[in-house]
Amino acid sequence: MDETVASPLDARTQAELAATLLAIDPIGFGGAVVRAPRADIAESWLAMVRSLLVEGTPIARLPISIPDDRLLGGLDLAMTLATGRPVVERGLLARTDGGVLILPCAERASDALIARLTSVLDTQRTAPRGPFAGEPTPARVAIIALDEGDGVDERTAAALTDRLAFHLTLSHEVSPDGALFTPTDLRVARASFPKVTISEARITTLVTVSLAFGIDSLRAVSFAVRVARGAAALDGRRTVRDDDCQVAAALVLGPRATRLPAPSEASAEPEPPPPPSDPADAESERDERPSPEELQALEDLMIQAMQATLPIGLTIEAPSQGPRQGGSAGRSGDDRAGGLRGRQVGTRRGDPRGGGRLDLLETLRAAAPWQRLRPPITGHEGRVLVRVRPDDFRIRRLIEPAGTTAIFVVDASGSAALHRMAEAKGAVELLLAEAYSRRDEVGLIAFRGNVAEVLLPPTRAIAAAKRALAALPGGGGTPLASAIDRARELAVQARRTGNDTVVVFLTDARANIARDGSPGRPQAEADALASASALRVLGGTTVLIDTSPRPSEMAQRMAEVMGARYVALPRTDAQGIHAAVAAAMPRASA
Amino acid sequence: MRIPFPFSAIVGQDEMKRAILLTAVDPTIGGVLILGHRGTAKSTAVRALPALLPPMSVVDGCRYGCDPKSPASRLCADCQTRMNAGAKLRAHKAPVPVVDLPLGATEDRVVGALDLERALTRGEKAYEPGLLARANRGYLYVDEINLLEDHLVDLLLDVAATGENVVEREGISVRHPARFVLVGSGNPEEGDLRPQLLDRFGLSVEVTTTTDLDQRVEVIKRRDACDRDPEGFAAQWAEADAEARRHVERARKKVDTLPVPDAVLRTAAQLCAAVGTDGVRGELALLRGARALAAYDGARQVTAQHLRVIAPSALRHRLRRNVLDDVGSTTRVTRAVTDLLSD
């Protein structure tokens, strides 16, 4: 390790450093989340990690659809039936103890899988299913999550990524012939890593920087300390230096930043930490007490190092993270379609170990005709057993009562804002509160100026919805067509998860911005009507609340075209709007 | 397997630590709900409990971890049978169970189900206990409880309240003791719990990441020390943990007999009326919490001061709230406490 590291890290060096550090102590670092536009790019990085790991380290892929008994271990049904005695198989987690698990398509992993993985990262052990499986077994693993999602809507669950030290974004392949370190460097580093120490002053600086960049999680800082120690170990040192902290800032803190520090930062910093007044720790004889200026200098170095890895689109003092995108119910591939709960509507062939519920009667019924054909099995104490084979298993098909996703499309254009913006907001708030107690999901789209914007993808987090609404500014044109399109997209997504949809428009329907963003009433109205009829094709409940001072013809026509219930509210308040919409909702009484 | 981070070494988060310790003193307080952002030591605190709490005495071979000293009515069917047959229940010491209930767990896994292995290989109808059986006399921890299906949360709270798991399915008819403290944690930004469920937690705690520089540095220093030398770190905090354990043990002996003066009862009722909680759950949690706190502190009786300390945890999640109201529930409770108890 030399000047390559001291200067701000380029993308290649970051990727290689992360791979090397991870290879020193995969379990200690928890793992990595790797975001790459193409699978082969992520694979090239994985190949590098593989080449650096201690030989013989178990590496396994973990498909996100893995059933519990394969992941955690459990009864091997096929073998059990074939042999007539219980055969327990170990789960993937236990089999990969001491190694690395690769999780492709991590952004689509279900909450259930994420919960199991975070628990195994925390406790480093796994409990197989069933009483016969015995004690929990050790499962010390690192997880490399490959995130192929595009855009901000698809991200690996924060609960998992918070527990993984490295967050990498790769845009190019890395060549596997990593050149920064020799195998000897790694060997030495592995041995000395636990003994590397870091001064309190440097910890303080890492904490300060993390606060300035809006990183709340203390796990992040903890990982930063670890990475700094790892970098020092790679350089063959026993104490952490400033350049190690730079590495830590770039690799750990940068990608986690949620905001940029407030500008006049030199003065706005929290007071510099008190110089360590206690008798110097044994380890710090080399750091003579750093002056505030020196600390400031280190901070600047770290901030500089972070530039390369900051997420795109950070704003100064932006609010902290909103609700998780694609949260519990919104993610495709979630349990909903599988129907693990709800009302039974029949049975189907399947493996009850995958989480389905066995329908015993149907299973026996399926096995019955074959009893004479199948070779007899003598079980425990010489009893003759019913011969059941995995093919016979019938599991219950369950239908979950569908939820409702309410999408509010609020006209925030100049014309609407003049009239009823306040009432509209009030009504939406009331509806939100109600949707909340019914556990409906609520999304919010606002349109003004040239475009419609999804302020809030469907969520159950009322606080987030309310914030989005309060921050809604008014004024500008009326891009109605674009708003209807956005609403339709959200509705399609919600349908995919099995939810009913209710789309509520609050607008005066005075469209004057065409779909392509250009002004002009005739084109804008034509576009809006086209979008409206597309929405009608989708079906579902739609309500259009006319917010213009007197019922407008355009709004009525729009409602007709989109198949919406038209509610004219020339002179009413939030309560009135609320009552009108509540009446139109499909399950307002639920 | 990872050596857990010692409970006493957790920096700050006093309200959370207190709530958890008080349920160790008196599990009838009910569940604890911990709301806050990631990386605020929620999981750490819960996972530290087995090492912190006094080990319990467990009947040998009992699948539900029965207490040999408990009255027959509170034993599981197996132990009752053994006792009625005149056998002496032998016991061993075991750490207090802390059982994780992961999201997406099926109802079968939680309440238990037909033991497939025995059904298939021996032709026997047997019951395979679920997570609730393992959590008996200990803690059931649900991370991200706000994302758990409502019907499961409901079920958990029901069982926790009655202390018994009743299973009627697939021809199995079993009931077994399941007395546990439900600890749920979650980040409210990612979805809220249904108000009806909120009310059923005994205590609730809001944790925030501290922005105090010194505290954060201390957290990181301890974490670093623990990472480098887990055994040494645990040894360093063993005495502090032992101290807390002694407090819990002493408090357990006293808590049932600790007097609650009428004046304190009145104040508790006034407090609940002032903040407008529905039903008596709030008052019960307030009183039990205050009594456990008094016992933990070694006080001779419950005082208004104990109420004052415990009121935010016991009441803040029960306020009938306008979900869109910005005034935090905590503020409303503290305001009421100040109004009532200032003089």
Interface residues (C-beta under 8 A of the other chain):
Chain A: G28 D68 L75 L77 T80 L81 G84 R85 P86 S110 D111 A112 L113 I114 A115 R116 T118 S119 D122 T123 Q124 R125 R129 G130 P131 F132 P136 P138 R140 A158 A159 D162 P194 K195 I198 E200 I203 T204 L206 V207 T208 L211 D216 S217 L218 R219 A220 V221 S222 V225 R226 R229 P270 P273 Q321 G322 P323 R324 G327 S328 D335 L340 R341 P352 G355 R357 L358 L360 G379 H380 E381 R383 L385 V386 V388 E429 L432 A433 Y436 S437 R439 T459 R460 A461 I462 A463 A464 K466
Chain B: M1 R2 H37 R38 G39 T40 A41 S43 R47 R63 D100 P102 L103 G104 A105 T106 E107 D108 R109 A113 L114 D115 L116 E117 A119 L120 T121 R122 G123 E128 P129 D143 E144 L147 E149 D150 H151 E170 G171 P188 E189 E190 G191 D192 R194 P195 T209 T211 L213 D214 R216 V217 V219 I220 K221 R223 D224 D227 R228 D229 N322 V323 L324
